Amino acid sequence: MRIRRILTAVIATAALAGLGLTGAAAATAATTPTAATVAAPTPGECERGGGMVDWETNLCMGGMHHGRMVD
């Protein structure tokens, strides 16, 4: 009988802790800026990020700014 109560308490604690971690992750994800809210990179930032500027389309191709308009 005592083992059942202890096991139930451990499972309940683990479930509540999991919900707390999930809530923290959701709050962090909500505050992460998206590509739409970040300013367009300069040509130098595009190249430092590992990309190349495609001057015909004015886009950064490759790297961490891939597909974003170059300012």
Biopython code that builds the backbone (N, CA, C, O; Angstrom):
import numpy as np
from Bio.PDB.StructureBuilder import StructureBuilder

atoms = [
    (1, "MET", "N", (0.816, -1.187, 0.000)),
    (1, "MET", "CA", (0.000, 0.000, 0.000)),
    (1, "MET", "C", (0.870, 1.265, 0.000)),
    (1, "MET", "O", (0.591, 2.217, -0.729)),
    (2, "ARG", "N", (1.903, 1.265, 0.806)),
    (2, "ARG", "CA", (2.780, 2.420, 0.898)),
    (2, "ARG", "C", (3.515, 2.634, -0.429)),
    (2, "ARG", "O", (3.717, 3.773, -0.851)),
    (3, "ILE", "N", (3.909, 1.554, -1.078)),
    (3, "ILE", "CA", (4.618, 1.660, -2.353)),
    (3, "ILE", "C", (3.717, 2.296, -3.404)),
    (3, "ILE", "O", (4.187, 3.101, -4.208)),
    (4, "ARG", "N", (2.447, 1.955, -3.414)),
    (4, "ARG", "CA", (1.511, 2.552, -4.377)),
    (4, "ARG", "C", (1.416, 4.064, -4.177)),
    (4, "ARG", "O", (1.424, 4.822, -5.146)),
    (5, "ARG", "N", (1.326, 4.499, -2.924)),
    (5, "ARG", "CA", (1.233, 5.940, -2.656)),
    (5, "ARG", "C", (2.500, 6.661, -3.089)),
    (5, "ARG", "O", (2.437, 7.741, -3.676)),
    (6, "ILE", "N", (3.648, 6.064, -2.799)),
    (6, "ILE", "CA", (4.913, 6.685, -3.188)),
    (6, "ILE", "C", (5.022, 6.748, -4.702)),
    (6, "ILE", "O", (5.418, 7.772, -5.259)),
    (7, "LEU", "N", (4.668, 5.645, -5.376)),
    (7, "LEU", "CA", (4.727, 5.617, -6.832)),
    (7, "LEU", "C", (3.775, 6.641, -7.440)),
    (7, "LEU", "O", (4.134, 7.316, -8.405)),
    (8, "THR", "N", (2.579, 6.767, -6.898)),
    (8, "THR", "CA", (1.617, 7.756, -7.383)),
    (8, "THR", "C", (2.155, 9.172, -7.187)),
    (8, "THR", "O", (2.018, 10.018, -8.071)),
    (9, "ALA", "N", (2.765, 9.428, -6.035)),
    (9, "ALA", "CA", (3.323, 10.758, -5.769)),
    (9, "ALA", "C", (4.468, 11.072, -6.733)),
    (9, "ALA", "O", (4.578, 12.202, -7.210)),
    (10, "VAL", "N", (5.312, 10.098, -7.023)),
    (10, "VAL", "CA", (6.426, 10.314, -7.944)),
    (10, "VAL", "C", (5.906, 10.603, -9.351)),
    (10, "VAL", "O", (6.409, 11.506, -10.019)),
    (11, "ILE", "N", (4.917, 9.858, -9.802)),
    (11, "ILE", "CA", (4.349, 10.065, -11.142)),
    (11, "ILE", "C", (3.672, 11.428, -11.227)),
    (11, "ILE", "O", (3.823, 12.130, -12.226)),
    (12, "ALA", "N", (2.925, 11.810, -10.189)),
    (12, "ALA", "CA", (2.254, 13.108, -10.191)),
    (12, "ALA", "C", (3.270, 14.252, -10.196)),
    (12, "ALA", "O", (3.075, 15.248, -10.893)),
    (13, "THR", "N", (4.337, 14.118, -9.436)),
    (13, "THR", "CA", (5.374, 15.146, -9.403)),
    (13, "THR", "C", (6.055, 15.277, -10.761)),
    (13, "THR", "O", (6.315, 16.386, -11.227)),
    (14, "ALA", "N", (6.341, 14.154, -11.386)),
    (14, "ALA", "CA", (6.970, 14.183, -12.703)),
    (14, "ALA", "C", (6.047, 14.828, -13.736)),
    (14, "ALA", "O", (6.505, 15.582, -14.594)),
    (15, "ALA", "N", (4.765, 14.537, -13.656)),
    (15, "ALA", "CA", (3.805, 15.126, -14.601)),
    (15, "ALA", "C", (3.725, 16.636, -14.413)),
    (15, "ALA", "O", (3.708, 17.381, -15.393)),
    (16, "LEU", "N", (3.677, 17.092, -13.177)),
    (16, "LEU", "CA", (3.609, 18.531, -12.922)),
    (16, "LEU", "C", (4.903, 19.227, -13.334)),
    (16, "LEU", "O", (4.870, 20.343, -13.852)),
    (17, "ALA", "N", (6.023, 18.586, -13.112)),
    (17, "ALA", "CA", (7.297, 19.177, -13.520)),
    (17, "ALA", "C", (7.367, 19.271, -15.043)),
    (17, "ALA", "O", (7.897, 20.243, -15.581)),
    (18, "GLY", "N", (6.843, 18.282, -15.725)),
    (18, "GLY", "CA", (6.823, 18.314, -17.191)),
    (18, "GLY", "C", (5.977, 19.450, -17.718)),
    (18, "GLY", "O", (6.342, 20.088, -18.705)),
    (19, "LEU", "N", (4.861, 19.710, -17.080)),
    (19, "LEU", "CA", (4.016, 20.826, -17.503)),
    (19, "LEU", "C", (4.717, 22.151, -17.283)),
    (19, "LEU", "O", (4.577, 23.066, -18.094)),
    (20, "GLY", "N", (5.460, 22.268, -16.212)),
    (20, "GLY", "CA", (6.202, 23.499, -15.951)),
    (20, "GLY", "C", (7.277, 23.741, -16.995)),
    (20, "GLY", "O", (7.478, 24.878, -17.423)),
    (21, "LEU", "N", (7.968, 22.695, -17.410)),
    (21, "LEU", "CA", (9.002, 22.848, -18.428)),
    (21, "LEU", "C", (8.389, 23.190, -19.769)),
    (21, "LEU", "O", (8.954, 23.978, -20.528)),
    (22, "THR", "N", (7.243, 22.608, -20.068)),
    (22, "THR", "CA", (6.573, 22.910, -21.330)),
    (22, "THR", "C", (6.135, 24.364, -21.364)),
    (22, "THR", "O", (6.272, 25.022, -22.395)),
    (23, "GLY", "N", (5.619, 24.873, -20.275)),
    (23, "GLY", "CA", (5.207, 26.274, -20.224)),
    (23, "GLY", "C", (6.379, 27.223, -20.389)),
    (23, "GLY", "O", (6.256, 28.258, -21.045)),
    (24, "ALA", "N", (7.515, 26.879, -19.799)),
    (24, "ALA", "CA", (8.708, 27.722, -19.925)),
    (24, "ALA", "C", (9.214, 27.729, -21.358)),
    (24, "ALA", "O", (9.641, 28.769, -21.860)),
    (25, "ALA", "N", (9.171, 26.590, -22.015)),
    (25, "ALA", "CA", (9.616, 26.521, -23.411)),
    (25, "ALA", "C", (8.693, 27.327, -24.314)),
    (25, "ALA", "O", (9.158, 27.990, -25.241)),
    (26, "ALA", "N", (7.408, 27.277, -24.056)),
    (26, "ALA", "CA", (6.458, 28.040, -24.869)),
    (26, "ALA", "C", (6.656, 29.540, -24.668)),
    (26, "ALA", "O", (6.543, 30.314, -25.619)),
    (27, "ALA", "N", (6.947, 29.949, -23.449)),
    (27, "ALA", "CA", (7.177, 31.372, -23.187)),
    (27, "ALA", "C", (8.448, 31.847, -23.877)),
    (27, "ALA", "O", (8.494, 32.967, -24.386)),
    (28, "THR", "N", (9.476, 31.009, -23.899)),
    (28, "THR", "CA", (10.717, 31.373, -24.573)),
    (28, "THR", "C", (10.498, 31.469, -26.075)),
    (28, "THR", "O", (11.002, 32.388, -26.720)),
    (29, "ALA", "N", (9.759, 30.537, -26.627)),
    (29, "ALA", "CA", (9.517, 30.541, -28.064)),
    (29, "ALA", "C", (8.686, 31.750, -28.482)),
    (29, "ALA", "O", (8.845, 32.249, -29.596)),
    (30, "ALA", "N", (7.821, 32.219, -27.624)),
    (30, "ALA", "CA", (6.978, 33.361, -27.953)),
    (30, "ALA", "C", (7.780, 34.657, -28.019)),
    (30, "ALA", "O", (7.378, 35.588, -28.717)),
    (31, "THR", "N", (8.895, 34.736, -27.314)),
    (31, "THR", "CA", (9.674, 35.967, -27.298)),
    (31, "THR", "C", (10.808, 35.954, -28.320)),
    (31, "THR", "O", (11.522, 36.949, -28.445)),
    (32, "THR", "N", (10.993, 34.859, -29.050)),
    (32, "THR", "CA", (12.044, 34.793, -30.054)),
    (32, "THR", "C", (11.632, 35.609, -31.270)),
    (32, "THR", "O", (10.533, 35.406, -31.786)),
    (33, "PRO", "N", (12.473, 36.530, -31.751)),
    (33, "PRO", "CA", (12.089, 37.344, -32.900)),
    (33, "PRO", "C", (12.019, 36.511, -34.178)),
    (33, "PRO", "O", (12.789, 35.568, -34.360)),
    (34, "THR", "N", (11.106, 36.864, -35.038)),
    (34, "THR", "CA", (10.970, 36.169, -36.315)),
    (34, "THR", "C", (11.684, 36.969, -37.399)),
    (34, "THR", "O", (12.121, 38.093, -37.154)),
    (35, "ALA", "N", (11.803, 36.403, -38.584)),
    (35, "ALA", "CA", (12.483, 37.076, -39.684)),
    (35, "ALA", "C", (11.759, 38.359, -40.078)),
    (35, "ALA", "O", (12.391, 39.297, -40.565)),
    (36, "ALA", "N", (10.451, 38.415, -39.875)),
    (36, "ALA", "CA", (9.684, 39.595, -40.247)),
    (36, "ALA", "C", (9.959, 40.776, -39.313)),
    (36, "ALA", "O", (9.816, 41.928, -39.722)),
    (37, "THR", "N", (10.353, 40.504, -38.061)),
    (37, "THR", "CA", (10.565, 41.584, -37.106)),
    (37, "THR", "C", (12.017, 42.033, -37.031)),
    (37, "THR", "O", (12.314, 43.032, -36.376)),
    (38, "VAL", "N", (12.924, 41.324, -37.683)),
    (38, "VAL", "CA", (14.343, 41.663, -37.645)),
    (38, "VAL", "C", (14.676, 42.496, -38.878)),
    (38, "VAL", "O", (14.185, 42.223, -39.973)),
    (39, "ALA", "N", (15.510, 43.510, -38.690)),
    (39, "ALA", "CA", (15.879, 44.389, -39.803)),
    (39, "ALA", "C", (16.652, 43.617, -40.867)),
    (39, "ALA", "O", (17.301, 42.613, -40.571)),
    (40, "ALA", "N", (16.577, 44.090, -42.096)),
    (40, "ALA", "CA", (17.275, 43.459, -43.211)),
    (40, "ALA", "C", (18.780, 43.571, -42.998)),
    (40, "ALA", "O", (19.262, 44.611, -42.548)),
    (41, "PRO", "N", (19.526, 42.519, -43.314)),
    (41, "PRO", "CA", (20.974, 42.567, -43.123)),
    (41, "PRO", "C", (21.648, 43.441, -44.183)),
    (41, "PRO", "O", (21.139, 43.598, -45.293)),
    (42, "THR", "N", (22.780, 43.995, -43.825)),
    (42, "THR", "CA", (23.596, 44.731, -44.792)),
    (42, "THR", "C", (24.371, 43.708, -45.629)),
    (42, "THR", "O", (24.433, 42.537, -45.255)),
    (43, "PRO", "N", (24.959, 44.125, -46.744)),
    (43, "PRO", "CA", (25.761, 43.180, -47.529)),
    (43, "PRO", "C", (26.891, 42.541, -46.708)),
    (43, "PRO", "O", (27.184, 41.356, -46.871)),
    (44, "GLY", "N", (27.514, 43.315, -45.840)),
    (44, "GLY", "CA", (28.584, 42.775, -44.992)),
    (44, "GLY", "C", (28.068, 41.739, -44.012)),
    (44, "GLY", "O", (28.721, 40.718, -43.794)),
    (45, "GLU", "N", (26.902, 41.982, -43.416)),
    (45, "GLU", "CA", (26.319, 41.010, -42.495)),
    (45, "GLU", "C", (25.955, 39.724, -43.216)),
    (45, "GLU", "O", (26.114, 38.632, -42.672)),
    (46, "CYS", "N", (25.467, 39.856, -44.437)),
    (46, "CYS", "CA", (25.132, 38.683, -45.237)),
    (46, "CYS", "C", (26.384, 37.829, -45.466)),
    (46, "CYS", "O", (26.346, 36.610, -45.295)),
    (47, "GLU", "N", (27.477, 38.464, -45.848)),
    (47, "GLU", "CA", (28.706, 37.731, -46.124)),
    (47, "GLU", "C", (29.332, 37.168, -44.852)),
    (47, "GLU", "O", (29.852, 36.052, -44.867)),
    (48, "ARG", "N", (29.293, 37.918, -43.754)),
    (48, "ARG", "CA", (29.827, 37.404, -42.488)),
    (48, "ARG", "C", (29.008, 36.228, -41.987)),
    (48, "ARG", "O", (29.531, 35.360, -41.288)),
    (49, "GLY", "N", (27.720, 36.191, -42.339)),
    (49, "GLY", "CA", (26.859, 35.080, -41.938)),
    (49, "GLY", "C", (27.014, 33.862, -42.826)),
    (49, "GLY", "O", (26.324, 32.863, -42.622)),
    (50, "GLY", "N", (27.904, 33.919, -43.808)),
    (50, "GLY", "CA", (28.165, 32.772, -44.654)),
    (50, "GLY", "C", (27.430, 32.783, -45.976)),
    (50, "GLY", "O", (27.416, 31.773, -46.680)),
    (51, "GLY", "N", (26.817, 33.904, -46.331)),
    (51, "GLY", "CA", (26.075, 33.976, -47.585)),
    (51, "GLY", "C", (26.734, 34.872, -48.610)),
    (51, "GLY", "O", (27.802, 35.437, -48.376)),
    (52, "MET", "N", (26.072, 34.992, -49.760)),
    (52, "MET", "CA", (26.511, 35.894, -50.827)),
    (52, "MET", "C", (25.312, 36.735, -51.237)),
    (52, "MET", "O", (24.178, 36.255, -51.217)),
    (53, "VAL", "N", (25.553, 37.978, -51.607)),
    (53, "VAL", "CA", (24.478, 38.860, -52.048)),
    (53, "VAL", "C", (24.215, 38.615, -53.528)),
    (53, "VAL", "O", (25.124, 38.691, -54.355)),
    (54, "ASP", "N", (22.955, 38.320, -53.850)),
    (54, "ASP", "CA", (22.538, 38.209, -55.249)),
    (54, "ASP", "C", (21.992, 39.578, -55.629)),
    (54, "ASP", "O", (20.875, 39.929, -55.251)),
    (55, "TRP", "N", (22.779, 40.355, -56.379)),
    (55, "TRP", "CA", (22.422, 41.734, -56.665)),
    (55, "TRP", "C", (21.251, 41.846, -57.641)),
    (55, "TRP", "O", (20.606, 42.893, -57.697)),
    (56, "GLU", "N", (20.962, 40.800, -58.408)),
    (56, "GLU", "CA", (19.817, 40.848, -59.324)),
    (56, "GLU", "C", (18.497, 40.823, -58.562)),
    (56, "GLU", "O", (17.555, 41.533, -58.916)),
    (57, "THR", "N", (18.434, 40.008, -57.524)),
    (57, "THR", "CA", (17.190, 39.909, -56.743)),
    (57, "THR", "C", (17.268, 40.670, -55.433)),
    (57, "THR", "O", (16.264, 40.808, -54.734)),
    (58, "ASN", "N", (18.466, 41.173, -55.090)),
    (58, "ASN", "CA", (18.698, 41.903, -53.843)),
    (58, "ASN", "C", (18.416, 41.030, -52.621)),
    (58, "ASN", "O", (17.889, 41.506, -51.615)),
    (59, "LEU", "N", (18.777, 39.733, -52.720)),
    (59, "LEU", "CA", (18.579, 38.785, -51.629)),
    (59, "LEU", "C", (19.915, 38.231, -51.162)),
    (59, "LEU", "O", (20.872, 38.158, -51.932)),
    (60, "CYS", "N", (19.970, 37.845, -49.906)),
    (60, "CYS", "CA", (21.120, 37.150, -49.361)),
    (60, "CYS", "C", (20.911, 35.661, -49.622)),
    (60, "CYS", "O", (19.914, 35.084, -49.187)),
    (61, "MET", "N", (21.838, 35.049, -50.323)),
    (61, "MET", "CA", (21.702, 33.642, -50.681)),
    (61, "MET", "C", (22.692, 32.811, -49.873)),
    (61, "MET", "O", (23.903, 33.005, -49.978)),
    (62, "GLY", "N", (22.176, 31.891, -49.070)),
    (62, "GLY", "CA", (23.006, 31.020, -48.241)),
    (62, "GLY", "C", (23.289, 31.646, -46.887)),
    (62, "GLY", "O", (22.995, 32.819, -46.655)),
    (63, "GLY", "N", (23.850, 30.864, -46.018)),
    (63, "GLY", "CA", (24.215, 31.345, -44.684)),
    (63, "GLY", "C", (23.019, 31.544, -43.782)),
    (63, "GLY", "O", (21.932, 31.036, -44.053)),
    (64, "MET", "N", (23.223, 32.283, -42.714)),
    (64, "MET", "CA", (22.168, 32.448, -41.711)),
    (64, "MET", "C", (21.104, 33.469, -42.111)),
    (64, "MET", "O", (20.056, 33.523, -41.467)),
    (65, "HIS", "N", (21.327, 34.275, -43.139)),
    (65, "HIS", "CA", (20.343, 35.263, -43.600)),
    (65, "HIS", "C", (19.719, 34.848, -44.931)),
    (65, "HIS", "O", (19.188, 35.696, -45.648)),
    (66, "HIS", "N", (19.773, 33.574, -45.271)),
    (66, "HIS", "CA", (19.321, 33.081, -46.571)),
    (66, "HIS", "C", (17.886, 33.507, -46.877)),
    (66, "HIS", "O", (16.972, 33.306, -46.076)),
    (67, "GLY", "N", (17.716, 34.102, -48.063)),
    (67, "GLY", "CA", (16.390, 34.478, -48.536)),
    (67, "GLY", "C", (15.889, 35.820, -48.046)),
    (67, "GLY", "O", (14.784, 36.226, -48.407)),
    (68, "ARG", "N", (16.665, 36.522, -47.237)),
    (68, "ARG", "CA", (16.230, 37.827, -46.735)),
    (68, "ARG", "C", (16.710, 38.947, -47.641)),
    (68, "ARG", "O", (17.784, 38.862, -48.237)),
    (69, "MET", "N", (15.912, 39.986, -47.738)),
    (69, "MET", "CA", (16.275, 41.172, -48.535)),
    (69, "MET", "C", (17.504, 41.829, -47.902)),
    (69, "MET", "O", (17.622, 41.912, -46.679)),
    (70, "VAL", "N", (18.406, 42.290, -48.751)),
    (70, "VAL", "CA", (19.613, 42.983, -48.278)),
    (70, "VAL", "C", (19.329, 44.476, -48.274)),
    (70, "VAL", "O", (18.770, 45.019, -49.227)),
    (71, "ASP", "N", (19.715, 45.121, -47.208)),
    (71, "ASP", "CA", (19.456, 46.555, -47.048)),
    (71, "ASP", "C", (20.534, 47.369, -47.715)),
    (71, "ASP", "O", (20.486, 48.599, -47.686)),
]
sb = StructureBuilder()
sb.init_structure("model")
sb.init_model(0)
sb.init_chain("A")
sb.init_seg("    ")
for serial, (resi, resn, name, xyz) in enumerate(atoms, 1):
    if name == "N":
        sb.init_residue(resn, " ", resi, " ")
    sb.init_atom(name, np.array(xyz, "f"), 0.0, 1.0, " ", f" {name:<3s}", serial, name[0])
structure = sb.get_structure()
